[in-house]
Structure formats: C-alpha cells, structure tokens
Amino acid sequence: SCILHWQVPVAHCFGSPGHYKKKFCTVCRKSLDSPAFRCEVCELHVHTDCILFACSDCRQCHQDGHQDHDTYHHHWREGILSSSARCEVCKKTCGSSEVLSGMRCEWCGILAHAACYIIVTPECTFGRLRNMILPPSCVQLFSRNFSKLHCFRVSENLQTESDEDDDVNGSTQGSAKDIQISTDSSKQTLKIFDGNDAVKRNQFRLISVPRIAKNEEVVEAALRAYYINDDQQEYELQTFTQQALLSDDVINRNNAAEDSNLGSVFRESVPEAWIIRAKPKDEEVIRIYPAWLKVGMAYVSLRVNKDSTTLTVIKEVLPLLGRQTECLQNFKLVEVLMGSKQVQRMVLDNQELILNRLKDIRKTSIRQMNQTRFYIVENSKSIVRVNLFVSGLPPQLSPEEYTNILKDELAIKTNLVSVSHVYQAQGAVVLEISCFSEAERIYMLVKDTTVSDKPLNAVVIPEVMASKIPQNCCPLLVFVNPKSGGLKGRDLLYSFRKLLNPHQVFELTNGGPLPGFHTFSKVPSFRVLVCGGDGTVGWVLGALEEIRHKLVCSEPSVAILPLGTGNDLGRVLRWGAGYSGEDPYSILVSVDEADDVLMDRWTILLDADETAEGAMNGVAEPEPPKIVQMNNYCGLGIDAELSLDFHHAREEEPGKFNSRFHNKGVYVKVGLQKISHTRNLHKDIKLQVDQHEVELPSIEGLIFINIPSWGSGADLWGSESDNRFEKPRIDDGLLEVVGVTGVVHMGQVQGGFRSGIRIAQGSYFRVTLLKPIPVQVDGEPWIQAPGQIIISAAGPKV
C-alpha cells in the first residue's frame, strides 16, 4: 500500500473486525471473505492478517500542530467502483466489481482510471458538498496519544480485543492458512521473522519453497511475504534454532553464522526459523521530506556515510530547499513511523549517526524500515491544547464547585487543566488540558468514575477555527442516534463520516447533542441534520433551546432523516415516513437544496396538586412542577394509555422491538385489548383556552396538535374547511385541540376514514386534572397526578 508523496502520514481509524461483502484488501488485493478491518474515515479495507502492512495514508481531517495546509489535494483511494463509474479524464467506464480498480477522491468523489488520475489537477475543491463540508484546515485537534477512534468519537464495539492480540493472531494464523495448501513433499515450509521485534513477539510469516531452493530464492520469497519490493541482493537470511529464539541476545549469538548461509538452504537438518537481515552498507541514499515546510518539492535525496550525523544532514538539506540563509538551530530532523494504527514521531538527537539509526531500525524490523520516513521540520513553540467535554456531573453548580469535584474524583492537576466552559443546566464542563499524558489519564479515568451514582462521560472534541471558514460555507452538523430504526443508524454514521469531515458527525449515544453544539458554537452559520425518530429530534431541539444563547449562529435550520417508528415531524417536513436505505449522498444533496420553514414549539408546565409520597415527619411537601417541551403533539387519556402500554412492553423485551412492522403490530394488539373499556375523560378534566372555559363533548382522549400528522401520518384535524377555525399551520402560533371517542375512533382516523372531533384552537391552554390520567408528549408517556397543566408558546420558533 503506497503513500502519495505530498502527503503527511495520517493513521487510519479501524474499529473492530467485521464481515464486508464484495470488498477487497488494499494490501494483498484478495477479496475479503474472512473478518477484516475497515477504516471509519476513508475507503480502506484490509484483512486482519494484512493490517500490519497497511500504510498511514488516511484522509487528513484536521490540523494537529505539525502542518497548516490551507489548500487540499485530492485524496485518492483505489476502490471498488460501480460498473457505471465514469473516468473524469477519458470519460470511459472505470469501475469493476471483480477486482480493485479505478481511483476515487475521498473528499470530492471524482473517479478516474489508475492510468488517468495522475493528470487530474491535484487541488481538491470538495465537490458538490463543498458548502456543507467542514474544511479540515479550519479544525484543530492535538491528538498525539489518542487513538483515531477517540478523536472521531467512534464507539468501540465490545468484541475488540487488544491491538496486540489482533496482531499476533492475525500474522501467524493468517499466513499459516495461506500456506497449508502445499502438502507437496518436494516443498518445505519455513518460518520467517523480519527482525528482533517479531522474534520477541513470536510473530512470523510462513513461506513455502522447494526443498532444493537456492538461498536467493528463499530471500525473495521472504521479502514477498512481508510485501517488501527492495533489491534482494541487499538482504540475507540468518538462521537460528528454537533455543536461540528463546535467548534474549539472539543477534550476537548469530553474528558469527551470518556468512556461512551460502549455497542451498536445504541441509541435513532444516532450521526451524530464519530472520531476514539487511546487509551492512558503508553509505546509503536517504530521502528527506519537507512536508511541513512550504516548499515546492516532495523530497530531496541525500547520500549519507558512516560520519553523517543529524546535524550534517540538516546542513546539507537546507540549501537544497532554498533555505541556506537560515540558522541550523531552527530546524530538527524527525523520524516518523507510519504504522497503520498509529503515526509515531521521534526527534533525532543532533549527534546521532544516521547510518547507525538505519541499521537499528532494520534490525528491529525490516517492515518498519519500509514504513519509516525522515522529515525536516522548523522548530516551533507548539502549544498543546486538548479539549475534553465531560458530562454526567450534578447540574446547577458553580465553576469552583465543578473544579473541586474534578479535583476530588479525578485528581486533576490545576496547573495543567482548566475549566474553559460550564454548562450548568446540563451538568457538563469543557476541560482545556495543556499536557498529552494528563489528557489521556483523565480521559481513561472518567470512564470508571461515578459522581452521585451517575457515571461520567468524556468526549475528545476538536477546536473549530471559525475565522478560517470560507464565506459561502455553511457546514452541516450531523447528529445520529444509532439506536433508532433498527441498526440503520450505524451504517449512516459510517457513510456521513466518509462523505463529510468526521469532526462534524456526532453519535448521540456518546454524550448527547451538547458536544456537537459546543464544537460548532463559534461557527457563524451552520445547519443541522438529525437522524433518528421524533423523540431524537425533540432531544436535539431541546438541547438547542438550552444552549442557543451561547451560539454565534443562534437559529440554525434543522433537517430530519427519519429513523424511528412514527416520524410524524419527518412526514410533515417532507423528509418521508422513514429511511429505507436511500443513498446517503443524495440525502445530503437534498438537505443542501431544502427550503427553510419556521415551526412553533410549545412549553408544557405540569403542576401536580398531589403531595409527594412518603413525606418527612408527616409534613406534606408538594412536588416541584415539571416542564417539558413539545414539538408535535400532547395527548391525554386513551392515546397516552396505549403509548404507555407499548412503552412498558418495549422496556420488558427491548430486543424484539427492532423493526417498524413489529412495533406497529404490538401497538395494534395493545389497542385491541382496550376496545371494550369505557372512560369518561370529559368528566375528569376541565379545559380553558385563551382564558375561556370550553365545554368538552363525551370523549376518551384529548389531543393538542402542533403539526398536521399524528400517530404515524394520520390527519387528526381533517381537511374540510370550517368557519369556526383558522386553517392550521406549523408556524401560526396556534395549537389545535381534538377529541377521540375511543380506540375504534382512533383506528378509523389512522385508516383515513374519519377525523377527530374539533374542539378548539388557541395559543394558551390550562387543563385541570381531577384524577390521575395518562399523558404523552411527543411519544413519551407517563401517569400525571391531579393538578394543572399549562401549555404556552416556547421562545423563538425553530
């Protein structure tokens, strides 16, 4: 897997292994029939056995203090392109489902043949979605010690084992599996190690060679097993037996034997294992990359000998880059190891002998040498700033009280950690940390900490540099609830991370909507896409209401991708009855083209007269009033009672409620059990609309509706014109009040045969409950004690 020369290495974001049909491994190019890894950010798929050989060539989605590119190049990835794919250059088809073929830019999506893509202008403009993508040059994240999964807030599935186990199992069993085919007695199977590191971990690759193979044939097979395409003349095999393997000082014991390995490998007793070694050299040519300096070349080649030190290399490189007038002390040489899962950087000491350094790396691992580069870097006083969003704290405390809790629970070092933002109503704070190891320690510790019986949660959040966002760019903030709509949410998370910048995609089960709104708080203009059911939309709109005053863009427009069961709001706003697998790219285009409309929201104050049970010392304390927000509708009586029964059934057996069809079936069953029940709701409640008493007809359910869709798409108000009332709209500041006479009536409304009984229209309502009654607001049901319910318009429209 090769890395394009202008790129700065970026590690991949591998979750746990999964099964991917019709995909191919980018390293060995074979199809993925066994569990494999997939990068959550770019199109890379790779076998568990091949992951060690994948290069760090993922999309660069943020700046991390090492580089500051404002222009972006295409990020080409060889892919499985559909058969209808057309090449940008020659306009002929460039796709195939049989093999890895054709190239695709992971940012703008343009396609080209492997032979044509080289002549495409290198700069990428982000394509059709450019106005919605958060440009990587505007995002900063110091992420050194955090894995990519942490940086992009990707939930790790439970089945992941530790990386090391994956590597060990992968690299031994996988290769063994490939080799077992040769039961041929004229062949022999050898264990090959690529250096001391592999010996220490007992990680080898198996090769199969003829029993009378020449030494160079074995060297060639060994290099091929490790995907190394250097000249085989530069390598040799060093043998050692099992006892030698167990000795720590393997290398010195075998130095003497290195020259006696000539001729045929096959002798009286075949050694069990071999190490590939690089032959020593007196001089070498190395490449120095100036990736973080703004110069117009990819790298410079330099000849080094046994006297070359880091300092002499810097001295020779600067004139070649046109920087000869500058002081040597301003530069350093950095060795970068581009492993697939992590990019490691090490500054070389000025007196370090370069040839010795190369020799040490090759001794450790030949493959590692293949993934190591040298960069010349300008010294800069880089300021480390890691932002952690910590939630789950007790609400309504002062910044000092939060700091004291964090001192007690997490032993934070106040010289390195400060509380930069406080969200008192939500019990959340943002910590700014000036030291990587302290940030990592706090992050790991939070996972196991509870405060007042509530677990804390920490999310690594990037910093968006709002001043750098282009004028016509209105980035999209995406919230996905992976629990909504079967498991479609998970696939959408992956698709949106891939199509946009992963820093603009937030998983709601990981800290809720607040981390996303906080990240975008300084963005001058943004829009929101919520993927989930009506409950999820309500959750996000509620959070937006609470944090609105802290946002520069205080009224972002919200689009909906309906994943739930009812999706009434999604229907009204024409996003459809529910997502059924449409292309996520076309959804983003629809969001970009959609119009803005305003919608009323309502505040419901529930004030129970009944005193709290088990009052202390017999003195009754009234319950504090409860306040909820409503977007769609609020129901009292039979409607809420069905919701409550459905809710209880789902809580008892959550596993069964994973399809819309099943959910609706349960609803019908619950309803049938209630058909013969009679209630006299109109005798148990009193209704006041805009200060006037309203007489209620004989009904079992009373429903306040804000949108013209109820109970999965039914029109409860009805379409016929009526002189008594205005035509309902979602932005008219009025709510419609409708009655239903029972389950049968509700069924007829849902079937489209009838509508409800129109009772009133108004902007301020007071309902008096004379006995406990089931209530539901936007699908969330409970039993409300006797008392007052007041419904009034909430703040600004959304």
C-alpha positions in Angstrom: 0.0 0.0 0.0 1.8 3.1 -1.1 1.6 6.6 0.3 1.4 9.5 -2.1 4.5 11.6 -1.9 2.9 15.0 -1.0 1.0 13.6 1.9 1.8 13.9 5.6 1.1 10.5 7.1 -2.2 10.1 8.9 -3.2 7.0 10.8 -6.3 5.0 10.0 -9.4 4.7 12.2 -10.0 0.9 12.5 -12.9 -0.3 14.6 -13.4 -3.9 15.5 -13.2 -6.5 12.7 -16.4 -7.2 10.7 -17.6 -9.0 7.5 -17.6 -6.9 4.4 -19.0 -8.4 1.2 -17.8 -7.6 -2.3 -14.8 -5.7 -0.9 -11.1 -6.3 -1.5 -8.0 -5.9 0.7 -5.8 -3.0 -0.3 -2.7 -4.8 0.8 -2.9 -8.3 -0.8 -5.7 -7.3 -3.2 -7.7 -10.6 -2.5 -11.4 -10.5 -1.7 -12.5 -10.2 2.0 -14.1 -13.5 2.8 -12.9 -13.6 6.4 -13.4 -10.9 9.1 -11.5 -7.8 8.1 -10.9 -4.2 9.2 -12.4 -1.1 7.7 -11.3 2.5 8.2 -14.2 4.5 9.5 -12.9 7.6 7.7 -11.7 6.5 4.2 -12.5 3.6 1.9 -9.7 1.4 3.2 -10.5 -2.3 3.8 -7.8 -4.7 4.9 -7.5 -8.3 6.2 -6.7 -8.8 9.9 -3.5 -10.6 8.6 -2.5 -7.7 6.3 -3.2 -4.8 8.7 0.5 -4.6 9.7 1.4 -3.7 6.1 -1.2 -1.0 5.6 0.3 2.4 5.4 -0.8 5.6 7.2 -2.5 7.2 4.3 -5.9 8.1 5.7 -7.7 11.4 5.0 -6.2 14.4 6.9 -9.3 15.8 8.6 -7.7 18.3 11.0 -4.5 20.2 11.7 -2.6 18.8 14.7 0.1 21.4 15.2 2.5 19.8 12.7 1.3 21.3 9.5 -1.0 24.1 8.3 -2.2 23.4 4.8 -4.9 25.7 3.6 -5.1 24.0 0.2 -6.2 20.4 -0.1 -5.2 17.9 -2.6 -7.4 15.0 -3.9 -7.2 12.1 -1.6 -7.0 9.2 -4.0 -8.0 5.7 -2.9 -8.2 2.7 -5.1 -11.7 1.4 -4.8 -14.4 -1.0 -5.8 -16.3 1.4 -8.1 -19.7 0.6 -9.6 -19.8 -0.6 -13.1 -21.4 2.7 -14.2 -18.5 4.7 -12.9 -17.0 7.2 -15.5 -13.4 8.4 -15.6 -13.1 12.2 -15.1 -10.3 12.3 -17.6 -11.1 10.0 -20.5 -14.9 9.7 -19.8 -14.8 5.9 -20.3 -16.0 3.4 -17.7 -13.5 2.8 -14.9 -15.4 0.5 -12.5 -15.4 -3.2 -11.8 -17.0 -5.4 -9.2 -14.5 -8.2 -9.8 -11.2 -6.5 -8.7 -9.8 -3.4 -7.1 -9.9 -0.9 -9.9 -10.1 2.8 -10.6 -9.3 5.6 -8.2 -11.8 7.8 -6.2 -11.1 11.0 -4.4 -12.3 10.5 -0.8 -13.2 14.2 -0.5 -14.9 15.2 -3.7 -15.8 11.8 -5.0 -14.4 12.2 -8.6 -13.5 8.9 -10.3 -10.6 8.1 -12.7 -8.6 5.2 -14.1 -5.4 4.3 -12.3 -3.6 5.4 -15.5 -5.6 8.7 -15.8 -5.8 10.1 -12.3 -2.2 11.3 -12.3 -3.1 14.1 -14.8 -6.1 15.4 -12.8 -5.3 18.9 -11.2 -4.0 18.0 -7.7 -6.1 20.6 -5.8 -9.4 19.3 -4.5 -12.4 21.7 -4.2 -14.5 19.2 -2.1 -17.0 18.7 -5.0 -20.8 19.0 -4.8 -20.9 19.0 -1.0 -18.3 21.8 -0.6 -20.7 24.2 1.1 -21.6 21.6 3.7 -18.1 20.1 4.5 -16.2 21.5 7.5 -12.9 22.2 5.8 -10.0 20.3 7.5 -7.9 23.5 7.6 -10.5 25.0 10.0 -10.3 22.2 12.5 -7.5 21.8 15.1 -7.0 18.8 17.3 -3.9 17.8 19.2 -4.3 14.1 19.2 -0.9 12.6 19.8 -1.8 9.9 22.4 -5.4 9.4 21.5 -6.4 6.7 19.0 -8.3 7.8 16.0 -11.4 6.2 17.4 -11.2 8.6 20.3 -10.5 11.6 18.1 -13.6 10.9 15.9 -15.7 9.7 18.8 -16.3 6.3 17.2 -17.9 3.8 19.6 -15.7 0.8 20.1 -17.7 -2.4 19.9 -17.3 -4.8 22.7 -15.8 -7.6 20.7 -12.5 -5.8 20.1 -9.6 -7.4 21.7 -6.4 -5.5 22.4 -4.4 -4.5 19.3 -1.5 -6.7 20.2 -3.7 -9.9 20.3 -5.1 -8.9 16.9 -1.6 -8.5 15.5 -0.3 -11.8 16.9 -3.3 -13.9 15.8 -3.5 -12.2 12.5 0.0 -12.5 11.5 0.6 -16.1 12.5 -2.6 -17.9 11.8 -3.4 -15.9 8.7 -0.2 -16.8 7.0 -0.4 -20.4 8.1 -3.8 -20.6 6.5 -2.4 -19.3 3.2 0.4 -21.8 3.2 -1.3 -25.0 4.3 -2.1 -25.8 0.6 1.4 -27.1 -0.1 1.3 -30.7 1.1 3.7 -31.4 -1.7 6.7 -33.4 -0.2 9.1 -31.6 -2.6 8.5 -28.4 -0.7 9.3 -27.1 2.7 7.6 -24.6 4.9 9.8 -22.1 6.7 9.1 -19.5 9.5 10.4 -16.1 8.6 10.9 -13.2 11.1 11.5 -9.7 9.8 13.6 -8.6 12.8 14.1 -8.7 16.6 10.7 -7.2 17.3 9.0 -10.1 15.5 11.2 -12.6 17.3 10.3 -11.1 20.7 6.6 -11.3 19.9 6.9 -14.6 18.1 5.2 -13.1 15.1 6.3 -14.8 11.9 5.1 -15.3 8.3 5.3 -18.8 6.8 6.7 -19.3 3.3 6.7 -22.4 1.2 9.8 -23.1 -1.0 11.2 -26.1 -2.9 13.4 -28.3 -0.8 16.4 -27.6 -3.1 15.8 -23.9 -3.3 18.8 -21.6 -3.7 19.4 -19.0 -0.9 18.3 -16.1 -3.1 15.0 -17.8 -4.0 14.3 -18.0 -0.2 15.3 -14.4 0.3 12.9 -13.4 -2.5 10.0 -15.4 -1.0 10.7 -14.0 2.5 10.7 -10.4 1.2 7.5 -11.0 -0.7 5.8 -12.4 2.4 6.5 -9.0 4.1 5.5 -7.0 1.0 9.0 -5.6 0.6 10.0 -4.9 -3.0 13.6 -3.8 -2.5 16.5 -5.4 -4.3 17.0 -8.9 -2.8 20.8 -8.5 -3.2 20.7 -6.2 -0.2 19.3 -8.8 2.1 20.3 -12.2 3.5 18.8 -14.8 5.7 20.2 -15.6 9.1 19.3 -18.9 10.6 18.7 -19.8 14.2 17.2 -22.7 16.1 14.4 -22.8 18.6 16.8 -22.4 21.6 18.3 -19.4 20.0 14.8 -18.0 19.6 14.3 -18.2 23.4 17.6 -16.4 24.1 17.4 -12.6 24.6 20.6 -12.0 22.9 19.7 -13.8 19.7 21.5 -11.3 17.5 25.0 -11.5 18.9 24.9 -15.3 19.0 24.2 -15.5 15.4 26.5 -12.9 14.0 29.2 -15.4 13.5 26.9 -17.6 11.4 25.8 -14.9 9.1 28.4 -15.6 6.4 28.0 -19.4 6.4 24.5 -19.2 4.9 25.5 -19.5 1.3 24.5 -22.2 -1.2 21.3 -24.3 -0.8 19.1 -23.7 2.2 18.3 -27.4 2.4 20.8 -29.2 4.6 20.8 -32.4 6.7 18.7 -30.6 9.3 16.4 -27.8 8.2 16.5 -24.9 10.7 13.1 -24.1 12.1 13.2 -20.4 11.6 15.1 -17.6 9.8 15.4 -13.8 10.2 15.7 -11.5 7.2 18.6 -9.2 7.7 19.8 -6.2 5.7 23.5 -6.5 4.6 25.6 -3.7 6.2 26.5 -0.8 3.9 29.1 1.9 4.1 26.9 4.5 2.6 23.2 4.9 1.6 20.9 7.4 -0.1 18.0 8.6 2.1 15.0 10.8 1.3 14.3 13.8 3.5 10.7 15.1 3.3 10.0 18.8 3.8 6.3 18.2 4.3 5.7 20.8 6.9 7.8 23.5 5.2 6.1 25.4 2.4 8.5 24.4 -0.5 7.6 23.2 -3.9 9.2 19.7 -3.8 8.1 16.4 -2.4 11.5 15.3 -1.0 15.2 15.6 -1.5 17.6 12.6 -1.8 20.9 12.7 0.2 23.9 10.4 0.4 24.9 9.6 3.9 28.1 7.8 5.1 29.4 6.5 8.5 30.3 10.0 9.6 26.9 11.6 8.7 25.1 13.0 11.8 21.6 14.6 12.1 23.3 18.0 12.1 25.3 17.4 8.9 22.2 16.1 7.2 20.3 19.3 8.2 23.2 21.4 7.0 23.2 19.7 3.5 19.4 19.6 3.1 18.7 23.3 3.8 20.5 24.7 0.7 18.7 22.1 -1.5 15.4 23.5 -0.2 16.5 27.1 -0.8 16.8 27.8 2.9 20.6 28.1 3.2 20.5 31.5 4.8 18.7 30.2 7.9 20.2 29.1 11.2 20.7 25.4 11.7 19.4 25.6 15.3 15.9 26.5 13.9 15.5 23.0 12.4 15.2 19.5 13.6 15.1 16.0 11.9 12.1 13.9 12.8 11.9 10.2 12.3 8.2 9.2 11.5 7.0 5.7 11.7 3.8 5.3 9.7 2.1 2.3 11.3 -1.5 1.6 10.1 -3.0 2.3 13.6 -0.6 5.0 14.8 1.8 7.5 13.5 4.8 7.9 15.8 7.2 10.8 15.7 10.7 11.0 17.3 13.1 14.0 17.1 16.6 12.8 16.4 19.5 14.0 18.5 21.9 16.3 16.7 24.9 14.0 17.2 23.0 10.8 16.1 24.9 8.8 13.4 22.3 8.3 10.6 23.7 5.0 9.3 23.6 3.5 12.8 20.0 4.7 13.1 19.0 3.0 9.8 20.8 -0.2 11.0 18.9 -0.2 14.3 15.5 0.2 12.6 16.2 -2.6 10.2 17.4 -4.8 13.0 14.2 -4.2 14.9 12.0 -4.8 11.8 12.6 -4.6 8.0 8.9 -3.9 7.5 9.2 -1.0 10.0 12.1 0.4 8.0 9.8 0.4 4.9 7.3 2.5 6.9 9.8 5.0 8.3 10.5 8.4 6.8 12.7 11.4 7.8 11.2 14.9 7.8 12.9 18.2 8.2 10.9 20.4 10.5 11.2 24.0 11.6 11.3 24.4 15.4 8.1 26.0 16.7 6.9 26.6 20.2 3.9 24.3 19.7 1.3 24.9 22.4 -0.6 21.7 23.4 -4.3 22.2 24.0 -6.6 19.2 24.3 -10.3 19.8 24.9 -12.3 17.2 26.8 -16.1 17.5 27.1 -17.1 15.9 30.5 -20.8 15.3 31.2 -22.8 13.5 33.9 -21.9 15.9 36.7 -24.5 17.3 39.1 -26.3 20.2 37.5 -26.5 23.9 38.6 -23.1 24.1 40.4 -20.6 27.0 40.2 -17.3 26.6 38.2 -15.4 26.4 41.5 -17.7 23.5 42.7 -17.1 21.7 39.4 -13.4 22.2 39.7 -13.4 20.8 43.3 -15.4 17.7 42.3 -12.9 17.0 39.5 -10.0 17.5 41.9 -11.6 15.0 44.3 -12.7 12.4 41.8 -10.0 12.7 39.1 -7.1 14.3 40.9 -6.8 16.9 38.1 -3.6 19.0 38.2 -4.8 22.6 38.1 -1.6 23.9 36.6 -2.3 21.8 33.5 -6.1 21.6 33.5 -8.6 24.5 33.5 -12.4 24.5 33.1 -12.9 26.6 30.0 -16.8 26.3 29.6 -19.5 25.4 32.1 -23.0 24.1 31.1 -24.7 24.3 34.5 -28.2 23.2 33.4 -26.8 20.0 31.9 -24.1 19.3 34.5 -21.3 19.4 31.9 -17.9 21.2 31.6 -15.2 21.6 29.0 -11.7 21.0 30.2 -8.7 22.6 28.5 -5.6 20.5 29.1 -2.0 21.5 28.2 -0.3 18.1 28.5 -0.9 15.0 26.5 -0.4 12.4 29.2 -2.6 14.3 31.7 -5.4 14.5 29.0 -5.1 10.7 28.4 -5.1 9.9 32.1 -8.2 12.0 32.7 -10.0 10.5 29.6 -9.3 6.9 30.7 -10.2 7.6 34.4 -13.6 9.3 33.6 -14.8 6.1 32.1 -14.7 4.4 35.5 -15.9 7.3 37.6 -19.4 8.0 39.0 -20.5 11.1 40.8 -23.7 11.0 42.9 -24.4 7.5 41.4 -24.2 8.9 37.8 -21.4 7.7 35.5 -19.3 10.5 34.0 -18.7 10.6 30.2 -15.8 12.2 28.4 -15.5 13.1 24.7 -12.5 14.5 22.9 -13.6 17.5 20.9 -11.8 19.4 18.2 -11.5 23.2 18.1 -13.2 24.8 15.0 -11.3 28.0 13.9 -14.3 29.9 12.8 -12.3 32.8 11.2 -10.9 30.4 8.6 -14.2 29.0 7.4 -14.8 30.3 3.8 -17.6 32.9 3.3 -20.1 30.7 1.4 -19.5 27.7 3.5 -22.4 26.6 5.9 -21.1 23.4 7.5 -23.6 20.7 8.4 -23.7 19.4 12.0 -24.9 15.8 11.9 -26.4 14.0 14.8 -27.1 10.3 14.5 -29.0 8.1 17.0 -27.6 4.6 16.3 -30.4 3.1 18.4 -33.2 4.4 16.2 -34.6 2.5 13.2 -33.1 -1.0 13.6 -29.3 -0.7 13.0 -29.5 1.7 10.1 -28.1 4.5 12.3 -24.7 2.7 12.5 -24.4 2.5 8.7 -25.4 6.1 8.4 -22.7 7.2 10.9 -20.1 5.5 8.7 -21.5 7.0 5.5 -21.6 10.5 6.8 -18.1 10.3 8.4 -16.9 9.3 4.9 -18.8 11.9 2.9 -18.2 14.8 5.2 -15.5 15.6 7.7 -15.8 13.1 10.6 -15.5 16.1 13.0 -18.9 17.3 12.0 -20.7 13.9 12.8 -21.8 13.2 16.4 -23.2 10.0 17.8 -26.0 10.9 20.2 -25.4 7.9 22.5 -22.0 9.3 23.2 -22.6 12.4 25.4 -25.9 13.6 23.7 -26.2 16.7 21.4 -24.2 19.1 23.6 -20.7 18.2 22.5 -21.7 18.9 18.9 -23.3 22.2 19.6 -20.3 23.2 21.7 -17.9 22.3 18.9 -19.9 24.5 16.5 -20.6 27.3 19.0 -18.3 29.8 17.2 -19.3 28.8 13.6 -21.0 31.9 12.1 -23.5 29.9 10.0 -24.3 26.2 10.2 -27.2 23.8 9.6 -28.2 20.6 11.5 -29.2 17.2 10.3 -30.8 14.9 12.9 -31.0 11.2 12.1 -33.5 9.5 14.4 -37.1 9.3 15.4 -39.3 12.2 16.6 -38.0 11.7 20.1 -34.5 12.2 18.9 -35.4 15.3 17.1 -37.1 16.6 20.3 -33.9 15.8 22.2 -31.8 17.8 19.8 -34.2 20.8 19.6 -34.4 20.8 23.4 -30.6 21.0 23.7 -30.6 23.7 21.0 -33.1 25.7 23.1 -30.9 25.5 26.2 -27.7 26.4 24.5 -29.0 28.9 21.9 -27.7 31.9 23.8 -24.1 30.6 23.6 -24.1 30.0 19.8 -22.9 32.6 17.4 -25.4 31.1 14.9 -28.4 31.0 17.4 -31.0 29.8 15.0 -29.6 27.0 12.8 -32.0 25.3 10.4 -32.7 21.6 11.2 -33.3 18.8 8.7 -34.6 15.4 9.6 -33.6 11.9 8.4 -36.5 9.9 10.0 -35.3 6.6 11.5 -38.0 6.0 14.1 -41.5 4.3 14.0 -43.8 7.3 13.9 -41.7 10.1 12.3 -44.7 12.5 12.1 -42.4 15.5 12.0 -40.4 14.0 9.2 -43.5 13.4 7.2 -44.8 17.0 7.7 -41.5 18.5 6.6 -41.5 16.1 3.6 -38.5 14.0 4.6 -40.6 10.9 4.3 -42.2 8.3 6.5 -38.9 6.6 7.3 -35.4 6.0 5.9 -35.3 2.9 3.8 -31.7 2.7 2.6 -31.5 5.6 0.1 -28.1 6.8 -0.9 -26.7 9.0 1.9 -25.0 11.2 -0.7 -28.4 12.1 -2.3 -29.8 12.8 1.2 -27.0 15.4 1.7 -27.8 17.0 -1.7 -31.5 17.2 -0.6 -30.5 18.8 2.7 -28.4 21.4 0.7 -31.4 22.2 -1.6 -34.1 22.2 1.0 -36.0 25.4 2.0 -36.3 26.8 5.5 -39.6 27.0 7.2 -40.4 28.1 10.7 -42.1 25.9 13.3 -43.8 26.7 16.6 -42.6 24.9 19.8 -44.6 24.7 23.0 -43.7 24.6 26.7 -45.9 22.4 28.9 -45.9 23.1 32.7 -47.2 20.2 34.7 -48.0 21.2 38.3 -49.4 18.4 40.4 -51.6 19.3 43.5 -50.9 15.9 45.0 -48.2 15.9 47.6 -45.1 13.8 47.3 -45.4 10.3 48.8 -43.6 9.4 52.0 -43.3 13.0 53.1 -40.9 13.6 56.0 -42.3 13.9 59.6 -45.9 13.8 58.2 -45.5 17.4 56.7 -46.5 17.2 53.1 -44.2 18.7 50.5 -45.7 19.5 47.1 -43.9 18.0 44.1 -42.0 20.7 42.1 -43.6 21.5 38.7 -42.3 19.6 35.7 -41.6 21.5 32.5 -41.4 19.7 29.1 -41.0 20.9 25.5 -43.4 19.8 22.8 -42.9 19.8 19.0 -45.6 17.5 17.6 -48.5 16.8 20.0 -49.6 16.1 23.5 -52.3 13.6 24.3 -54.4 12.9 27.5 -56.4 9.7 28.0 -56.6 6.7 25.7 -53.9 7.9 23.2 -51.4 8.2 26.1 -52.6 5.0 27.7 -51.7 3.0 24.5 -48.3 4.7 24.4 -47.7 3.8 28.0 -48.6 0.1 27.4 -46.4 0.0 24.3 -43.6 1.6 26.3 -43.8 -1.0 29.1 -43.8 -3.8 26.6 -40.7 -2.4 24.9 -38.9 -2.0 28.3 -39.6 -5.6 29.2 -38.2 -7.1 25.9 -36.2 -4.4 24.1 -34.6 -7.0 21.8 -37.8 -7.7 20.0 -38.5 -4.0 19.1 -36.1 -3.7 16.2 -38.4 -3.3 13.2 -41.2 -0.8 12.4 -43.5 -3.6 11.4 -43.2 -5.5 14.7 -43.6 -2.2 16.6 -46.9 -1.4 14.9 -48.1 -4.9 15.5 -47.6 -4.5 19.2 -49.5 -1.2 19.1 -52.5 -2.8 17.4 -52.5 -5.6 20.0 -52.4 -3.2 22.9 -55.3 -1.2 21.2 -57.5 -4.3 20.8 -57.3 -5.0 24.5 -58.7 -1.6 25.2 -61.7 -1.6 22.8 -64.4 -2.6 25.4 -63.1 -0.2 28.1 -65.2 3.0 28.6 -63.8 6.0 30.2 -65.4 9.4 30.7 -62.4 11.6 30.2 -64.6 14.7 29.8 -65.8 14.3 33.4 -62.2 14.0 34.8 -60.7 17.1 33.2 -61.5 20.8 32.6 -60.2 22.8 29.7 -59.6 26.6 29.4 -58.5 28.0 26.0 -57.1 31.6 26.0 -58.8 32.3 29.4 -62.2 30.9 28.2 -63.8 27.7 29.6 -64.5 25.2 26.8 -67.2 22.5 27.3 -65.9 19.1 26.3 -68.0 16.5 24.4 -68.1 12.9 25.5 -64.6 11.7 24.7 -61.9 9.2 25.8 -58.9 11.1 24.5 -57.9 14.8 24.2 -55.0 15.7 21.8 -53.2 19.0 21.3 -51.6 19.0 17.8 -48.9 21.4 16.5 -48.3 19.6 13.2 -50.8 18.1 10.7 -49.6 14.5 11.3 -50.4 12.3 14.2 -49.8 8.6 15.1 -47.6 7.8 12.0 -49.1 10.0 9.4 -52.8 10.3 10.3 -54.6 13.6 9.7 -56.4 14.1 13.0 -57.8 17.6 12.3 -59.1 16.7 8.9 -59.0 18.7 5.7 -62.6 20.0 5.3 -62.9 23.8 5.8 -64.5 25.2 8.9 -65.8 28.7 9.6 -65.0 28.5 13.3 -61.3 27.9 13.0 -58.2 29.1 11.0 -56.6 26.7 8.6 -53.8 25.0 10.7 -50.2 25.9 10.0 -47.0 24.8 11.9 -45.9 28.4 12.3 -49.1 30.3 13.2 -48.6 30.4 17.0 -51.8 28.3 17.4 -52.4 24.7 18.6 -55.4 22.7 17.5 -57.4 20.7 20.2 -59.1 17.5 19.0 -61.1 14.8 20.8 -61.4 11.0 20.1 -64.2 8.8 21.4 -62.1 5.6 21.8 -59.8 3.0 20.2 -62.2 2.3 17.3 -62.3 6.1 16.5 -58.5 6.3 16.6 -58.3 3.3 14.3 -60.7 4.9 11.8 -58.6 8.2 11.9 -55.5 6.2 11.2 -57.2 4.3 8.4 -58.2 7.7 6.9 -61.9 7.1 7.2 -62.7 9.8 9.8 -61.1 12.7 11.5 -61.2 13.7 15.2 -63.7 15.9 16.9 -62.5 19.6 16.5 -62.8 21.3 19.9 -60.7 24.5 19.9 -57.7 26.4 18.6 -55.6 28.8 20.6 -52.3 29.9 22.0 -52.6 29.4 25.8 -54.3 26.4 27.5 -55.0 25.4 31.0 -56.1 21.8 31.7 -57.2 20.8 35.2 -56.9 17.1 36.0 -59.3 15.9 38.7 -57.8 12.4 38.9 -54.5 10.7 37.8 -54.5 10.5 33.9 -52.1 9.0 31.3 -50.3 11.9 29.4 -47.9 11.7 26.5 -45.8 14.4 24.9 -44.2 13.5 21.6 -44.4 9.8 22.3 -43.0 9.9 25.9 -45.9 8.7 28.2 -46.4 8.8 32.0 -49.2 9.0 34.5 -49.8 12.6 35.6 -51.2 13.2 39.1 -54.2 15.5 39.6 -53.4 19.3 39.2 -52.8 21.9 36.5 -51.3 21.6 33.0 -50.4 24.8 31.3 -49.4 24.9 27.6 -47.9 28.1 26.1 -45.7 29.1 23.2 -42.0 28.4 23.8 -39.4 31.2 23.0 -38.4 31.8 19.3 -39.7 29.5 16.6 -37.2 26.9 15.2 
